[in-house]
Amino acid sequence: MIDELTYHYEGMDIDAVLIICHYPVTANSFKLQYGIVVKRTDQLSGAEGEETARKMGDFIRIGNPLLCEEDGPVYQLRRRYEQFHVDVADVTPEMTERFEFELDTAKPNAAWCEEVEENLGRRTGERV
């Protein structure tokens, strides 16, 4: 997954690209790999960018996450991963069927931007 992100802070916006991939390791765990590129600006030093990237390593696993449509095919991925943790004789067609999932992010991005604007407006005491 590749996410192009813009973080809005007081007086500045920070552009970043987040790359995440994951694969199963055991029946109860997976390997999560990620990388983030944070664009340097006059307002953000290299050290501050490094700190932002370091915070990404503080993520923790949530056993039963609250999901929404925009989270993508979480359960299809779980079914696919099951095939790596069972005997060959127990592999079902659902586990090996390939699928593609495309997500239109226009609506959630618009809603997110609106919510950010409202929050910034409340913070400054006026609608931005």
C-alpha positions as CSV (number, residue, x, y, z in Angstrom):
1,M,0.0,0.0,0.0
2,I,1.3,3.4,-0.9
3,D,-0.3,6.5,0.7
4,E,0.6,10.0,-0.2
5,L,-0.2,12.1,2.9
6,T,-0.3,15.7,3.8
7,Y,-0.2,16.5,7.5
8,H,-1.7,19.8,8.5
9,Y,0.0,21.6,11.4
10,E,-0.3,25.2,12.6
11,G,1.4,27.3,10.0
12,M,2.6,24.5,7.8
13,D,1.7,21.4,5.8
14,I,4.0,18.4,5.7
15,D,4.0,16.1,2.7
16,A,5.0,12.5,3.1
17,V,4.7,9.2,1.3
18,L,4.1,6.0,3.4
19,I,4.7,2.6,2.0
20,I,3.4,-0.5,3.9
21,C,3.6,-4.2,3.1
22,H,2.8,-7.2,5.2
23,Y,2.9,-11.0,4.9
24,P,2.0,-13.8,7.3
25,V,4.7,-15.4,9.5
26,T,2.7,-17.7,11.8
27,A,-1.0,-18.4,12.3
28,N,-1.1,-15.5,14.8
29,S,1.4,-13.0,13.5
30,F,2.6,-11.2,10.4
31,K,5.6,-9.2,9.3
32,L,4.9,-5.6,8.8
33,Q,7.4,-3.5,6.8
34,Y,7.1,0.1,6.2
35,G,9.0,3.1,5.0
36,I,8.2,6.8,5.1
37,V,9.6,9.7,3.2
38,V,9.0,13.1,4.7
39,K,9.6,16.2,2.6
40,R,11.9,18.7,4.2
41,T,10.8,22.3,4.3
42,D,12.1,25.5,5.9
43,Q,9.7,24.8,8.8
44,L,10.8,21.1,9.3
45,S,14.4,20.2,10.0
46,G,16.0,16.9,9.1
47,A,16.0,15.9,12.8
48,E,12.3,16.6,13.1
49,G,11.6,14.6,10.0
50,E,13.6,11.7,11.4
51,E,11.5,12.0,14.6
52,T,8.3,11.8,12.6
53,A,9.5,8.7,10.9
54,R,10.7,7.1,14.2
55,K,7.2,7.5,15.6
56,M,5.9,5.2,12.9
57,G,7.6,2.3,14.8
58,D,5.4,2.8,17.8
59,F,2.4,1.1,16.1
60,I,0.8,-1.7,18.1
61,R,-1.4,-4.6,17.0
62,I,-5.2,-4.3,17.7
63,G,-6.7,-7.8,17.9
64,N,-10.3,-6.9,16.8
65,P,-10.0,-3.6,15.0
66,L,-13.0,-1.5,14.1
67,L,-13.1,-1.5,10.3
68,C,-14.7,0.7,7.7
69,E,-15.2,0.3,4.0
70,E,-12.1,2.3,3.3
71,D,-9.9,-0.2,5.2
72,G,-9.9,-2.5,2.2
73,P,-10.3,-6.3,1.9
74,V,-9.0,-7.2,5.4
75,Y,-11.0,-10.4,5.7
76,Q,-10.1,-11.6,2.1
77,L,-6.5,-11.1,3.1
78,R,-6.9,-13.1,6.3
79,R,-8.5,-16.0,4.3
80,R,-5.6,-15.8,1.8
81,Y,-3.1,-16.0,4.6
82,E,-4.7,-19.0,6.2
83,Q,-3.4,-21.2,3.3
84,F,0.1,-20.7,4.7
85,H,-0.8,-22.2,8.1
86,V,-2.7,-25.4,7.3
87,D,-1.9,-28.8,5.8
88,V,-2.0,-28.9,2.0
89,A,-5.0,-31.3,2.2
90,D,-6.9,-28.6,4.1
91,V,-6.4,-25.8,1.7
92,T,-9.8,-24.6,0.4
93,P,-10.4,-22.8,-2.9
94,E,-11.3,-19.5,-1.1
95,M,-7.8,-19.5,0.3
96,T,-6.1,-19.6,-3.1
97,E,-8.5,-17.7,-5.3
98,R,-6.8,-14.5,-6.4
99,F,-8.6,-11.2,-6.2
100,E,-8.0,-7.6,-7.0
101,F,-9.4,-4.8,-4.9
102,E,-9.5,-1.2,-6.0
103,L,-10.5,1.5,-3.6
104,D,-11.8,4.9,-4.7
105,T,-10.3,7.2,-2.0
106,A,-12.0,10.4,-3.3
107,K,-14.9,10.3,-0.9
108,P,-13.0,9.5,2.2
109,N,-10.3,12.0,1.4
110,A,-12.9,14.7,0.9
111,A,-14.5,13.8,4.2
112,W,-11.1,13.8,5.9
113,C,-10.2,17.2,4.5
114,E,-13.5,18.7,5.6
115,E,-13.0,17.3,9.1
116,V,-9.5,18.7,9.3
117,E,-10.8,22.1,8.2
118,E,-13.5,22.0,10.9
119,N,-11.0,21.0,13.5
120,L,-8.5,23.8,12.5
121,G,-11.4,26.3,12.5
122,R,-12.3,25.3,16.0
123,R,-8.7,25.6,17.0
124,T,-8.3,29.1,15.7
125,G,-11.8,30.2,16.6
126,E,-12.9,30.7,13.0
127,R,-13.9,28.6,10.1
128,V,-10.9,28.1,7.7
